[in-house]
Amino acid sequence: MYPRDFFTYKSRNDNANFTEHLFDNSWGDKSKGGYETLKAGINKYFPYVWANISAKRGINSAKKRWNTFTKIGFNRRKSCQKKMIIVMQNLKFGGAEKILITFLNRFDREKYTVNLILHTKEGELINEVPPDVSIKGIVPVDNGKLINKIKRSIFFKLSKYFPIILKICLNVYLGSADINIAYMEGITTKIVSFLKGPKVAWVHTDLENNSWTDVFFKNLDDQKNTYEKFKKIVFVSEGGKTAFNNKFKNTAQDRQVVIHNPIDNVQIEKKAKIVDNDFNKWAKKTENTVRLISVGRTDPVKRYGLLIKAVTKMIDRNESVTLTIIGDGQDTHKLIDLATGYNCFYFVGFKENPLPYVKKE
């Protein structure tokens, strides 16, 4: 047993600190009153605040803690971090979605906190979102339930015909941010146009020939005026930029920039080594052939029919070639019918990791 003054007077203990002893007993959780519980909570959940206050009151251990926070810049980190909202339609498997995952794994966490907002919170790639990125959905998934259909319809009508109401609701639900990014055309661009703060729109496709976004706007002028609200419009290719300007003449031309999609070499090399039984069977069947691989949705805009016709001509010339299409879409059955009569086509469907196939090309 130690006498009480052992912990408070240096005459009894060289490490004694009366101020620390006194302060710990008034600031800690030894007493369970409301005020003491509040202070204990500040110590637990806001260590920077607790260390700052404690250090100013002469607590030696808190001074050391405060100095540590200061060295790593903790006292400035939260105030310096910028909040970024990124809006995406969903995280179903696709090119833009995969690129977004690459960005979410690589952004500077010292400078930004990222909130990912999905029009519908669904998709195979949700599991690949880093744990420090929060995810919110706006409308329910279209799973056939009547109530979900009604909610989705209401959202669509509000965005198209009563934008003021939706603008108020979205800003209350999502809050403000230092920068808002629409990472896809169409409904995501419409959503971000309603948010407060600087806005950036990403364009991944040829909007002149692939006009799938038009349904989300009342007319062409409505879509054009939406893009006018953005501080920057980013295109992933020069072709996409040209098509945009052909469709929306004289729209934010001084705010356009081309940024090519990033490539994560480390992840590509890692995933290319992960194979399954389907891959091994495919590799054996296509052995000793020139392997052509295409990864993407089998939708009309991809024009896979032209590729299949080109390969059939090569086969007719007795060339040893196989074409493997990785992906699903609305044209899959049409393409299979088009390839009937040839044994050089392989439709392997959706693959979460298509890289081993690409590596064998």
N, C-alpha and C positions, 0 to 999 in steps of 0.2 A: 504494500500500500504506500502511495506517495502522499505527502501532505499537500493540501490545496495550493499553498504558495509556491510549491515546487514548479508549477507551470506558469507562474506569473512574475516571480522576482529573480533577477539574474544572480542575486547573492546565493540562491539555492540551485540555480541551473543556468549555465551559460547560454543555452538556446531558448530560454524563457522570453516571452514577449507578451507583456501585460495587455497591450492594445489588441493583439491578435486573440488572446484568450477572451477578453471582454467582448470583442466584436463577433467572434465565432458563436458565442453563447447568445447573442442578440440577433444574429443574422442567419444562423443555421436553422436546422429543423428539430432542435432539441425540445423546443416548446411547440405546442401544436395549435396555438391560437391562429386566427385568420391572418393576422399580419405576418406572423412567423412563417406560416405556410406559403404566403405570397412571396416572401423573400427567398424561401427555399426553392420555390418554383423558378424564380428569376435565376438563381444559381445554376439550376439544372438545365433550363431550356434557353437561357440567354447568358452563357458564360462570359461573353465579352462585356456585357453591361455590368455583371456582378464584379468582374475583375477590375473594371474601371473605377467603380464606386469604392470597392474595398481598398484598392491601391491608394486612393486619395485619403483614406482614413487611417493609413499607416500599417496595413497588414503586410508583413514581409512576404508571405507566400503568395499573396495576391499580386504584389509588385512583380515577382518573378513571372507569374502567369501573364500579367499585363505586358511585360517586356517581350514575352514569347509571342503574344498576339501581335504586338507592334512590329516585330521583326518579319513575320510572315504576311503582314499587311492585312490582318483580319479586321482591324478597326476601320479599314477603308473598303474592304472587299464588297460588302453588301451595298454600300452606297455607290460603288463604281460599276457594279454589275448592271447590265441593261436587260430588261425583260423583252423577250422576243416571242411573238405568237406566230406559229406557222399553221396555215389551214390547208388541209388536203381532203379530197373527196372520201377516200377510204385507203386501207392498206392491203388491198388485194394485190396479187402478184402482177407486177408490171415494171416497165423500165423506169419511169419517173419515180415510182414508189421505192424501187431498189436504190436509186440515187439518193432519195431522201433519207433512207436508212443509213447510207454511207455518211451523209452530212451529220446526222444526229449522233453518230459515233465519233465524229471528228471535230465538232465545233469547240471553240475556246471556252471552257467552263469557267475560267477566271473572269471573262468579260461578259458572258451572257448566261441567263437562265432561259430555258426554252419550254414553252407550253405548246403541245401539239393538239390542234383542234381538228377533228374529223367530222365531215358532214354525216357519215354513218360510221360508227365505231365497229369496224369489221375488217377481216382480211387476214391472209396467212402470215403477213409480215409484222403483225402487231407484236408477236413474241420477240421480235428482233429489236424493238425500240429499247434503248438504254433505260435502266431503272430510274435515273435522275431526270428523265423527261416525263412530265405529267401529260396524261392523255384525257381529253374530253370528247364526248360525242354530242352532236346537236340534235339530230333526228333519229328515231329508232330504225333498226334494220328492217328491210322489207322481207319479213318472214311469212307473209300470207295472212297474218292476223288483221282483222278489220280495224281495230283501234290504231295499229301502227300505220295502216294505209291512210287513215283519216289524218293523223298527225303529220305524215309526210306531205299529204295534199295541202294541208293548211300552210305548212312552211313554204311550199312551192308557190302558192297563191299570194302569200304575203310578200315574198321576195320579188314577185313579178308585178303585182298590182297595188300593194300597200307597203312599199319599202320603208316608209317612216316608222310604222309600227315595229317592223322587224329590226330596224336600226336601233331603236330604243331597247328592245328585248336583248339583242346580241351584246350591246355595250354593257348592260347590267350583268348579263350572264358571264361574259368573258373578261370584263374589266379592261383597263387601259394598258398599253404597252409602249415601249420605246420604238419598236418597229413591228409592223405586221406584214407577213409574207403570204401571198397566195401562191402555193407551189404547183397549182394546176389551173388550167383554163376552166371556163364554165362556171359552175355553182360556187367553187372556191373563190374565184375572182369576184363574184357578186357579193359573197359574204364579207370578204376583206374590205370591199369598197364601202361598207357600212361602218367600219370600225374607226375609232378616233386614233390620231397619230399618223406618222409617216407610213406609207404603203409601198410594197414592191410586188410586182406581178411576174410570175415565171410562165413562159410559153414554151411547151415541149413539142408542139406539133405544127403542121402546116394548116393554119386556120382558113386559108383560101380554098383548099381542096377537101379538107376534113372539117366540115362545118357542124360537128356534133354539138358545139357549145350554143348554137343559136336558139335552141329550145328554152334556155334559161333566161332569155331576154325578150322584151316585147317586140323589138325590131332591131335592125342594124344600128340605128342611131343610139338606141339605149345601150347596146354593147360598146359602141365607140365612146360614149360619154362615161361609161364605167371605167374604161382604161384611162381616160383623161384625169381621173382622180388619183392616179398612182405617181409616186415620185420617180420610180424607175420601172422599166419594163425589160426583163431579162429574157433573152432568147438563147437556146442551147446550140443554135446553128445559124449561119448566115441565111440559109434557105428559109428557115422559119421566120426570120426578120423580114425578108423580102416578101413572103406570102402575106404577112401581117400588114405591111404597108400597101400591098395591092388591094387588100380587103378594106382596111380602115385608113383611107388616104388622109395624110396630114394629121395623124394622131400621135401626139407626144413624141415626135421625131427627135427632139433634143434630149429626150430622157431614155433613149433606147441603148442597150448594151448587149453584146454577145459574150456569154460565159459558157464554155464547153463543160459537159458533165465531168466530174472528177472520177478518177480510177483508183481504187484501193488495191494496189498490187499485193499487199501482204495478205489480205483476205482472199483474193483471187487464187493465189498460190496455195493457200491453206485448204480452201474448199475444193480445189481441183483434184486433191488427193483422196477425197472422201467418196468412195464408190459403194454401190449396192448390187444386189443380184440382178436387177433389171439391166444395169449397165453392163455387167459381165456377159449376159446373154446377148445383148445388142452388139457388143464389141466382137463377139465370136461370129455372129451372123454377117457383119459388115467387114470382116477381115479381108484383106487383099483387094479392097476397093478404094476409090477416091471418095472420102467421106465429106459430104456437104452438110453443114449444120445450120439450122435457123431457129432462133429462140424468139418467141413473141406470141401475142394473142392472134388467133386465126380469125381476125375480123376483116370485113371487106376492105377497109382502108389499107391493110397490109399488102393486099393484092398477091396473095400466095399462089393464086391460079396461074399467073404469069411464070412464076418460078417452077411450078410443076410441069408446065408445058415446055419450058426450056430444057428441063432435065429429061423429059421423054424424048426430045429430039436427040439429045446426047446418047441415050440408050439405043435409039434407032440406028445410030451410027456405030453401034457395038462398043461404046466406051464403057469401061468398068467404073461406074459411079453409083453412089447411093445418096439419097437425100433424107435427112432426119429432121422432122419438124417437132420442136419442143414447145408445147403451149396448147391452150384450149381457147375456144371462141365460137361465135355463131356460125362460122363457115366450115367447121371441122368436117361435118358429114359431107358437104358438097365437095370438099377437097379430097376426101377418101374416095368418093365416087369418081372424081376426075382421074385419080391415080389407079383405078381398077384396071387389071390386065398387066400390070408391071409389078415385079417383085423387088423393086429397088427403093421403095418409099417406106419410111418408118414414121408413124405418128405415135409418139410416146406420151403425149398428153402433158399436163402440168408437172413440172419437176421443181421442187423447192430449191434444189441445187443442180443446175444444168452444166456446171463448169467441167465435170469430168468428161462429158460428151464433147464440149467445145475443145478441150485439150487434145482429144483424139482426132480432131478434124484434120 
